[in-house]
Amino acid sequence: MKTVIVSLNAKYIHSSLAPWYLKACCGEKHGEVRVLEFTINDNMDHVLMDIYEQKADILAFSCYIWNISRVLKLIANIRKISPGLKIILGGPEISFESGELMECNPCIDYIIAGEGEISFPKLLECLHCSSDNFSEIEGLYYRDSAGKVISPEKPVAYVEDINEIPSPYTEEMLLSIGKSKIAYFESSRGCPFSCSYCLSSVSKGVRYFNMERVKKDITRLIDAGVKQIKFVDRTFNCNKKRALEIFSFVIENGGNTNFHFEAAADLFDDEMLELLRTAPGGQIQFEIGVQTTNNDALEAVDRKTNLDRVFYNTSRLRENGNTHIHLDLIAGLPFEDMDSFIRSFNDVYNLEPHQLQLGFLKLLKGSRIRRDAHLHGYIFRDYPPYEILSNRYMSFDDFAELKGIEEIVERYYNTGRFAGTLKYIVGKLYHSLPYIFYRDFYRYNSGKGYMRRPVALNKLYDIIFDFVREKFSQADIDAVKELLRFDFLSCDKSGSLPASITRMQPDGFKENCFDFLRNENNIQTYLPSFAGETPKNIYKYVRFELFGLDVSNYLKDGSIEKRETVLLFDYSKADKVTGRYKSHNVTESFI
């Protein structure tokens, strides 16, 4: 008996835990079990052919909001070409309304709702032995001999002791991840909180994998050279003792691997923040779900958050400078109208995260907010990801504008390539009211037709410069032009400047650059890693740029001085947190 477990991931760099957990639980006694991983961007004809060529007896799919539509199309076609094949679905997207899904899709033979690590091997054993003793399997929906869908006594499978589950990190899985994909990792399951929009709200508290196992699996991934380990624990730092132990372990042993954690900012304390301050730059990154700064909205979704602690702790993390900070907002929560959301956006933006995700409420199957949608007049898409269209507090017009602003934030803020320019525009020209700037800039882009077509990277610089040139004074135009040049050269070593960025290149400038590089004191002061190298070789990895304004300290202290300045950009190594290259003000040494 051959079983194939299929995962359709959202992106190539993603991997999937579920199929590897299931394979590890099956062992050898259930026949051959293979895992196939594809992405939703793959050609579905090719996926269909690859699956068909396996000549499997049993086919299982892990289903999520991002892949369920494609899974249903695939299995409908697979059923036609392999009528004797048994098809099993599992995963969060089919763990609610499971019976109805089977009724509407006769090609589905079985659904395992909930956690499948115990129920899946039991089902394979029944199929292997031609047994029909399905009723004892938790969370299993199946058909009787007449094709009628039978629901289980326990509608959702649940693993009481998750430490009984074998580790999924086998040699085969590590080979499939390689050095280019993200490795997903669980040190716990469940969440101590009960936010009504989240499926974790229907789980039974938090269960933990034992620490010895956690450290062993982390070490296995580090030794395999995995680029990033992304913890999928819903609130990683909810247990202070465990969080401190794991943070300490990865700081000491993490090597070149990056670790991503979802955390609650208000649960950090001084001990944890001091420990995190000792992490190597770029080793740790946090995704923090602020969601809103409206206390009524937080209370309505049962999200317990101390906003003062969120602001204070996030600022502390940001000041440390060694940790990448990603903050999330959700548009569409109860009691949050546009005025309230604008305040939330401004509050979170002004914390200066490295990335800001403007997300939209999704009314997931099984969530309490979906069940109570009528209370707030929610209108949402009937199909995955069930995203909000409007509610009692915000119209579709509001959400349409927010969609545009989300795209502008992604193009400009989240790239990190416009940090100085945006700081000047938002802080000085828009008086620290970021939402108003992004609204105006979105409308400008929309009016020019840039929102409905791809825009080349260099063109983004031209667009924002033209926006400023049409609206503000010559002094501000000059400042933005210099900051754009500084931003570009801090992020791009190609030398191919956007059309709006012009260089100051006086006679003899290049000769002065080489004179600078011949001076051993200059190399020791600014470029110590190049000690002993020839000026010609060093010149390949650096750039000297003459500016009409001194913008070298703008990101640090907001100062711009009107004087010619020479900056030296070192392209040998980018900052691991920001991705930007270091620059030095070498004006005094250059003359």
HUJOFEN-V139724 format. One record per pair of residues at least 24 apart in sequence whose C-alpha atoms are under 6 Angstrom apart, sorted by the first residue. I is the first residue (numbers start at 0). J is the second residue. D is the distance in Angstrom with one decimal. If there is no record, write none. Layout:
BEGIN
I;J;D, I;J;D
END
This chain:
BEGIN
0;30;5.3, 1;31;4.8, 1;55;5.1, 1;56;5.3, 2;32;4.7, 2;55;5.7, 2;57;4.6, 2;58;5.9, 3;32;5.8, 3;33;4.8, 3;34;5.8, 3;58;5.0, 4;34;4.8, 4;59;4.6, 4;60;5.8, 5;34;6.0, 5;35;4.9, 5;36;5.9, 5;60;4.9, 6;36;4.9, 6;61;5.6, 7;37;4.8, 7;38;4.7, 7;39;5.7, 8;38;4.4, 9;38;5.6, 9;39;5.6, 10;38;5.7, 12;180;4.3, 12;181;5.9, 13;180;5.7, 13;181;5.4, 19;167;5.1, 20;167;4.8, 21;116;5.5, 23;165;5.9, 23;167;5.7, 25;120;5.3, 56;84;5.3, 57;84;5.8, 57;85;4.7, 58;86;4.9, 59;86;5.9, 59;87;4.5, 59;88;5.6, 60;88;5.0, 61;89;5.1, 61;90;5.0, 62;89;5.9, 62;90;4.7, 62;92;5.6, 63;91;6.0, 63;92;4.7, 64;92;5.8, 64;383;5.3, 64;384;5.4, 95;365;5.7, 109;140;5.6, 109;141;4.8, 110;139;5.7, 110;140;5.1, 111;138;5.2, 111;139;4.6, 112;138;4.8, 112;155;5.0, 113;155;4.8, 113;156;4.6, 114;156;5.2, 114;157;5.4, 162;208;5.6, 178;224;5.8, 178;225;4.9, 178;226;5.6, 181;227;5.2, 182;228;4.8, 183;228;5.8, 183;229;4.8, 183;230;5.9, 184;229;5.9, 184;230;4.7, 184;231;5.9, 185;230;5.8, 185;231;5.6, 185;232;5.8, 187;232;5.7, 190;233;5.7, 194;300;5.4, 194;301;5.1, 194;302;5.1, 195;300;5.0, 195;367;4.9, 195;368;5.2, 196;366;5.6, 196;368;5.3, 198;366;5.5, 226;256;5.1, 227;256;5.5, 227;257;4.6, 227;258;5.8, 228;258;5.0, 229;258;5.9, 229;259;4.6, 230;259;6.0, 230;260;5.3, 234;261;5.8, 234;262;5.0, 235;261;5.9, 235;262;5.3, 236;262;5.7, 250;278;5.4, 257;282;4.7, 257;283;5.9, 258;283;4.9, 259;284;4.9, 259;285;5.8, 260;285;5.0, 261;285;5.8, 261;286;4.8, 261;287;6.0, 262;287;5.3, 263;287;5.9, 264;309;4.8, 265;305;5.8, 265;308;4.7, 265;309;4.6, 276;319;5.9, 280;321;4.2, 281;321;5.8, 281;322;5.6, 281;575;4.6, 281;576;4.6, 283;322;5.5, 284;322;5.4, 284;323;4.5, 284;324;5.9, 285;324;5.2, 286;325;4.6, 286;326;5.9, 287;326;4.9, 288;326;5.9, 288;327;4.7, 289;327;5.7, 289;328;6.0, 290;327;5.6, 290;328;3.9, 290;329;4.7, 291;328;5.9, 291;343;5.4, 292;343;5.0, 296;333;5.3, 296;334;5.4, 323;576;5.4, 324;352;5.2, 324;353;5.3, 325;352;5.8, 325;353;5.9, 325;354;4.7, 325;355;5.9, 326;355;5.1, 327;355;6.0, 327;356;4.8, 328;357;5.1, 328;358;5.8, 329;358;4.8, 329;359;5.1, 329;360;5.8, 330;359;4.8, 330;360;5.9, 331;360;5.4, 336;392;4.8, 336;393;5.5, 345;433;5.8, 354;413;4.9, 357;405;5.7, 360;386;5.9, 360;387;5.7, 361;385;5.3, 361;386;4.3, 404;437;6.0, 404;441;5.8, 416;486;5.9, 417;486;5.6, 419;482;5.9, 419;554;5.9, 420;479;6.0, 420;482;5.3, 420;483;5.8, 457;497;5.0, 461;499;5.2, 489;579;5.4, 489;580;5.0, 490;579;5.0, 503;545;5.8, 540;570;5.2, 540;571;5.8, 541;568;5.5, 541;569;4.7, 541;570;5.5, 542;567;5.7, 542;568;5.1, 543;567;4.6
END
